[in-house]
Every structure is written in structure tokens, then in C-alpha cells.
């Protein structure tokens, strides 16, 4: 007897229609949770260059910046201002539900765009590069090496009084004030403070 198979019949033969839908839903939730969790890490740790550079900002070529850095003597103040204006355009990487849905529906897992043309494609590429960089920096060997270097720097660069004061800094206190937490929602982020319109800041 001939029988027309559909995707629903296939799901029923696997282990029940509702159980199959439940399993697919669990996979989708895990996929979204993984990418959103990684995105939150990247947003807190790294910065990205501006997606659109305004015409008033003249970005020096990378070769010219390297040449000026190796050049002996004082660098021109206008040139330093151009570099500072460019650096202040850096922002946090925004990778949310929209980018994840775009990643799924355009099947970007099957191919990689070497020259991203749109902002969304650029965010996909930056997310992948950032995730690879995060995995490399979270390597236990790199963490141990950095801890050793930090201990050596603390030992030779700080006085005995400064070493003692490190144990009593505000970050080590747990209280009801949010300022004692390591997660300050970027309130003391350097880029955010420099972009503030408040003259006091």
C-alpha cells in the first residue's frame, strides 16, 4: 500500500507528535539562550567600531597610524584629536532576538559572508569573531598566565601599604548599595563617561 509521508507523520513515528514538538522547542530555547548569554558577555567585555562614521570624523588609515606611532618626537594635536574622535564612536555590540531570527531564516549557518554589506550581516560576523576571541581568552592556561603576571606586577610595583589597602577596597564589600557591586551597568564605563553631556562628569 502506498502512503504519503508528511513531516507530521515523521514526527509521530519518531516518538509522538507532541513529544517531538516539545523536543524541538527545547532545542530552540537552548539555541537562543546560548547566543543571548554569549552576547551579554561580549557586550560587557568588548567594544566595536562605529557602524556609520559621520562625515565630520576623518579616520586616518591604519598604516598612517602605525607610522605616526613609530615616529620619534611629538605627535600633532590635530592628528591625536582625529584618532580620539574616531575612538569615541566605538559602541557595545548589539546582538539580540532580531539578529538571531535573521541568522536562522537566512540560513547563515550554512555559509559565511566574507564581505558583510549590511549592518545585520556585520553584526553576525562580529558576533562570531567575538565568540572565538572569548573562548580563547577563557582558556585556563591564559587565565593562569595572566594571574601570574598580575601577581608579579603587584609585588614589584605596589608598596606594602598599597598591597594592604587592596584588601579593603569598596568592591570587596557586600551591602545594600549598588556601587559595591562589580556589575554597575556601565555607569563607570570610560566611553560612557567621556560621551556624557554633564560638565561635572
ABEGO torsion letter per residue (X at the ends): XBBBBBAAAAAAAAGEAAAAAAAAAAAAAAAAAAAAAAAAAAAAABBBBBABBBAABBBBBAAAAAAAAABBEBBBAAAAAAAAAAAAABBBBBBBAAAAAAAAAAGAAABBBABBABAAAAAAAAAAAAAAAAAAAABAAAAAAAAAAAAAAAAAABBAAAAAAAAABAAABBBABAAABABAGGAABAAAAAABABAAX
